[in-house]
């Protein structure tokens, strides 16, 4: 099940960029964050794929969504200029960004390579 984040829940569950200048992951498992908007066609196409991935990976990863219209500060903090954009946050190391409505096999490859998680 994907979960929508606000700035407050993002600071608590992913990264408190107000307190930390450098990346410090706050989560308890790897995270995929989808930056989207309701008016974005490719975002709508990506949403059901993320729901399927959420079911398939279960409690191995969190999949969060951030509405760039409602959370403009978060979008700006990560330099989101095109949507959909996805931020992959592993337990160790720096997060990585991917742009566009990627196909499911490509998302699975990034989850394996960056998040180090397999089904």
N, C-alpha and C positions, 0 to 999 in steps of 0.2 A: 504494500500500500504506500503510495507516494504521499508526502506531507508538505503542505505549503509552509514556508518560513516567512516570518516578518524580520525586521532588523533585530528586534529583541531576541527572538528565538535563534537567529543566526549567530549572534554574539555569544549565546550560551552553548549552542550545540556544535558550532563549526569553528569560528575564529573571532575572538574579541579584538578587532582591529583598533578599537579606541584605547585599549590598555597596552597592546603589544604592537611594536613597530615592525617586528619580524614575524614571519609565519609561525603560529603555535596552534596546532590542531587541538580542539577541545573535545572531539567526538570519542565515542567508545568503540566504533567500528568504521571502516572506510565509507566514504560518502560520494555520491554522484549528485550534483546540483544542476538542475535545469533552469536556466534563466529564460523566461518566456513572456509573451503578452497574449491576451485573449484575442486580439485582432490578427494575430500572425498565423497564416495558413500552415507553413512548415511546422510551427509549434504544435498545432492541432494534430498534425500527422504523427508527430513524435510522441505525443501523450500516451496513446494506447500501447506503444512499444515499451515505454518506461514502466507502465503498469504491469505488463507481462514480465519484464525483467525483475521487477519488485517481487512478484510472486515466485519466480524461478530461483532467485537468490535468497529469498526468505530473510532470516536474521543475519545473513553474512554481511550485508551492506545496508546503508540507509539511502533512499532516493528522495531528495527534497526538490521542491519547485519554488522559484522566486518570481513573482509577478513584477516585471521591470517597470510597469506603469505605477504600481502601488508602492514599490520599494526603490525609488530612483536613486537614493543614496547608496544602497547596496550595489546597484548596477554600476554606478559611477566609481565606487571603490574598487571594482574589479575591471574597470575599463570596458564594460560591455557596450559594443557599438553595433553589433548585429545579433539578431536572435533567430532561431534558438542558439544559445551558447551553453555549453556544459562544463562545469568545473569538477574535476576528479580529484578528491582529497584522500590520499593514502594515509595509513596510520603513521608511517615514517616518511620523511622527505617532503619535497615541495609539491603543491598542487599543480595540476596541468589542465589547460583549457583546450576544448575542442569546439569548433563552430559548425553550425548547420545541422539539419535533421539527418543524422547518420543512420545507416541501416543497422538492424539488430546485430548481425555478425560483427560489424565494425565496433559497435558498443561493447560487445562481449570480449573482443580482443583488447580493447583499452582497459576494461575492468580487470582482465587477467594481467596485462602488462603493467599498468599504473597502480591499480588498487591491490594487485597480487591476490585476487580472489577468483576461485573457480566454483562452478555450480556443484 
